[in-house]
Amino acid sequence: MDIEYTFWQMLHLCTSPKVVYQHTKYHKQTKNQWARDDPAFVVICSLLLAVATLAYCAAYDHSTAHALFVVFAVLLFHFLLTGVVLATFCWFLTNAYLREEAPNSYVVEQRVEWLYAFDVHCNSFFPMFVLLYVIHYFLSPLLVAHGFIPALLSNLLFMVGASYYHYLNFLGYDVLPFLERTTFFLYPIGIVIVLSPILILGGFNPSRYFMNMFFSRQM
C-alpha cells in the first residue's frame, strides 16, 4: 500500500481536488483503468473514521459495549454500505444516461467502472469526514447547545460538508471524457442550499439530532 501517496491525495482533496483527478488521468494512461489498484485509501479512511468515532464515544458515551456498536455502525453503514449504495446508483446512472453516443461503430465503447464510482465516493467522503467528524468534534460543545446560534452554526457546517461532497462527486465524473451532462451531480447542492435556511428557521439542529441518535447520553 502506498501510504505516502494516499495522504497526499487526502490533503489535496481538501485543498485542490482538481489536482487529484488530474493524477487520475495519468493513472488511466499508465494502468489502463480509472479505478485505484491500491486499497490504502479505503483502509486509512476507515482507520481515521474509527479513531474519530472512538473520540466521540469517549466524550459522550458511558458504555464500552455501546461504544463498540457505534464504531461498527459508523464504519459499516455510514461509510461502507452507504458508499456501496451511492456508488452503485452513480455507476448505473452514468452508464445508462450520461455516456456520450459513439460517433461510429469503430470507436471502443467506454463505461464507468464500479470500483471507480466507489473511489469517487471515498474521495468525496474524506473532506466531509474532516468537516463533520473532526472539526465538528472540537466544536461539538458549542454545536449541541440549545439556541439559535448553535443551530445556525451546525446547519452551516453540515451544508458546507454536504455541498463539498457533491462538488467532488461532480469532479470525479466530469474528468471522464466519455460522459456528458455531468453537471447533474451539482444539482443536490442547490437542494442543500434551499433546505438549510428552512431548517435554521425551524430551529432544527443536526448536531443535536445525530448525537442523540448515536449516544445514550442525551444532549
CORBELFEN-V692985 format. One line per field, one symbol per residue. ss: DSSP state (H for helix, E for strand, L for the rest). phi: phi as a letter, one per 30 degrees, with the letter a starting at -180 (. if undefined). burial: 1 if it has 24 or more other ideal C-beta (glycine too) atoms within 12 Angstrom, else 0. A space follows every 10 residues. Layout:
BEGIN
ss = ???
phi = ???
burial = ???
END
This chain:
BEGIN
ss = LLHHHHHHHH HHHHHLHHHH HHHHHHHHHH HLLLLLLLLH HHHHHHHHHH HHHHHHHHHH LLLHHHHHHH HHHHHHHHHH HHHHHHHHHH HHHHHHHHEL LLLLLLLLLL LLLHHHHHHH HHHHHHHHHH HHHHHHHHHH HHHLLLLHHH HHHHHHHHHH HHHHHHHHHH HHHHLLLLEL LHHHHHHHHH HHHHHHHHHH HLLLLHHHHH HHHHLLLLL
phi = .cdddddddd ddddcbdddd dddddddddc chadddcbde dddddddddd dddddddddb cbbddddddd ddddddcdcd dddddddddd ddddddbcdd dddadddddc bddddddddd dddddddded dccddeddce eddcddkdde dddddddddd ddddedddee edcddddccb hddeddeedd dddddedddd ddidcddddd dddccdddd
burial = 0000010011 0111001001 1011001100 0001110000 1101110111 0111011001 1000001001 1011100111 0110011011 1001100110 0000000000 1111111111 1111111111 1111111001 0011000001 1111111111 1111111111 1111110110 0100100110 0100010011 0000111101 100110001
END
